[in-house]
């Protein structure tokens, strides 16, 4: 049991994209459940932006969790929202826990 195991309380679902060829040079993408993870979600920043005359909210979160198979191309579902994985880091290379930077665009 690690130091942070006692504070992990947020249940998230990690999804991975599966690409299937359509036989004509293209492909279709299907997001499927890859892992259930218990960790800690923390908002790190948020701002409103206007792109192409459309308002949107850009929010970044950080997920702290045990070392699991999460990759930069994955996405995370939490609290009814879907976050894109921006970066995955084994904190101080201790193989103890990882931090996953996530982005959400509304």
C-alpha positions as CSV (number, residue, x, y, z in Angstrom):
1,X,0.0,0.0,0.0
2,X,1.4,3.4,-1.0
3,X,1.4,6.7,0.8
4,X,-1.4,8.2,-1.4
5,X,-3.6,5.1,-1.4
6,X,-5.7,6.5,1.5
7,X,-6.6,9.7,-0.3
8,X,-7.7,8.1,-3.6
9,X,-11.4,8.6,-3.8
10,X,-12.4,9.6,-7.3
11,X,-13.5,6.9,-9.7
12,X,-12.6,7.5,-13.3
13,X,-12.8,5.4,-16.5
14,X,-9.9,5.4,-18.9
15,X,-10.9,4.9,-22.5
16,X,-8.7,3.9,-25.5
17,X,-9.4,4.5,-29.1
18,X,-9.6,1.5,-31.5
19,X,-9.3,2.3,-35.2
20,X,-10.8,0.0,-37.8
21,X,-10.0,0.2,-41.5
22,X,-13.0,0.9,-43.7
23,X,-11.3,-0.8,-46.7
24,X,-11.0,2.5,-48.7
25,X,-8.0,4.1,-47.1
26,X,-9.9,5.6,-44.2
27,X,-10.8,4.3,-40.7
28,X,-13.5,4.6,-38.1
29,X,-12.7,5.3,-34.4
30,X,-14.4,3.6,-31.5
31,X,-13.7,4.6,-27.9
32,X,-13.8,1.5,-25.5
33,X,-13.4,1.2,-21.8
34,X,-9.7,0.3,-21.0
35,X,-9.5,0.7,-17.2
36,X,-11.4,1.6,-14.0
37,X,-9.1,3.7,-11.8
38,X,-9.4,5.2,-8.4
39,X,-7.4,8.4,-7.9
40,X,-7.6,12.0,-7.1
41,X,-8.9,14.6,-9.6
42,X,-7.8,18.2,-9.1
43,X,-8.6,21.2,-11.3
44,X,-5.3,23.1,-12.1
45,X,-6.6,25.9,-14.3
46,X,-9.6,27.2,-16.2
47,X,-10.4,30.0,-18.6
48,X,-13.0,31.2,-21.0
49,X,-11.9,31.6,-24.6
50,X,-13.4,32.8,-27.8
51,X,-12.5,30.9,-31.0
52,X,-14.1,31.6,-34.3
53,X,-16.7,33.8,-32.5
54,X,-17.7,30.9,-30.3
55,X,-17.2,31.0,-26.5
56,X,-15.8,27.9,-24.9
57,X,-14.3,27.0,-21.5
58,X,-10.9,25.4,-21.4
59,X,-10.2,23.6,-18.1
60,X,-7.2,21.5,-17.1
61,X,-7.3,18.9,-14.4
62,X,-4.6,16.6,-13.0
63,X,-5.3,13.0,-12.0
64,X,-3.1,11.4,-9.4
65,X,-3.3,7.6,-9.3
66,X,-1.3,4.4,-8.9
67,X,0.9,3.4,-11.8
68,X,-1.4,2.0,-14.5
69,X,-1.5,1.8,-18.3
70,X,-2.6,5.3,-19.4
71,X,-1.2,6.7,-22.6
72,X,-1.2,10.2,-24.2
73,X,-3.9,9.2,-26.8
74,X,-6.3,8.0,-24.1
75,X,-9.2,9.9,-22.6
76,X,-10.7,9.9,-19.1
77,X,-14.3,10.1,-18.1
78,X,-15.1,11.7,-14.7
79,X,-18.2,13.3,-13.3
80,X,-20.1,13.2,-16.6
81,X,-17.2,14.9,-18.6
82,X,-14.7,13.5,-21.0
83,X,-11.1,14.7,-20.7
84,X,-8.3,14.3,-23.2
85,X,-5.0,13.0,-21.8
86,X,-2.4,15.7,-22.4
87,X,0.6,14.2,-20.5
88,X,1.5,11.2,-18.4
89,X,4.2,11.4,-15.8
90,X,5.7,8.9,-13.3
91,X,6.3,11.4,-10.5
92,X,10.1,11.8,-9.9
93,X,10.5,8.3,-11.6
94,X,9.8,6.6,-8.3
95,X,7.3,4.1,-9.8
96,X,5.1,5.0,-6.9
97,X,2.2,7.0,-8.4
98,X,1.6,8.9,-11.5
99,X,0.1,12.3,-12.5
100,X,-1.9,12.6,-15.6
101,X,-2.6,16.1,-17.1
102,X,-6.0,16.3,-18.6
103,X,-7.8,18.9,-20.8
104,X,-11.5,19.6,-21.1
105,X,-13.1,21.8,-23.7
106,X,-16.8,22.8,-23.3
